[in-house]
Amino acid sequence: RLLEGDWDYDETKNRLYEFDDLLRCFRLPNNDKSNIDKFITADIARMGGDRTVIVLWNGLHAEKFIVLKQKPINEVVDTIRQLAFSNGVRLSNVLVDEDGVGGGAVDFLKCKGFLNGGKSVRDNYLNLKSDCYFKLGELITSNAITFESTHKDTIVKELEMVRREKVDRDRKST
């Protein structure tokens, strides 16, 4: 930050990710990941002002982002199917946020669904969403996850907004 004169950073205690750790994730992966399973994750929006984000993962490396604005569910489903087919991703390795309109995509694709308010996998978390945010924090801190830099500003901005609800609380929530 000193070298580039970047004075726009946050040092509050309720962050889940250290800014410098997050920036370190935007590099090419160190090792060959060609033999690792590929996955697709998708956060589905529909015709409103929000956007649909589809990510192709090669292990823990996000290698491709597709952002769609104001697309009907059938076009989103077709995009996911084409991405899965062209990259050899099994439908069992496709995970779609099924809260709201994403449920329709889960029905059409017959893939796995993700319910944000569902039961957490690990103990001591308020819900599945909080559990996943804290796990992402661990992966970012350990430098185990990497992202293509094409959407760096958007990813950093989105993740910088994730905060702990109450830092001194026994149950972890975001």
Secondary structure as UniProt FT lines:
FT   TURN            2..5
FT   TURN            13..14
FT   HELIX           19..24
FT   TURN            34..35
FT   STRAND          38..43
FT   STRAND          51..58
FT   TURN            59..60
FT   STRAND          61..69
FT   HELIX           73..87
FT   HELIX           91..93
FT   STRAND          94..97
FT   TURN            100..101
FT   HELIX           102..109
FT   STRAND          112..114
FT   TURN            116..117
FT   TURN            123..124
FT   HELIX           128..141
FT   TURN            142..143
FT   STRAND          146..147
FT   HELIX           149..151
FT   HELIX           152..160
FT   TURN            167..168
//
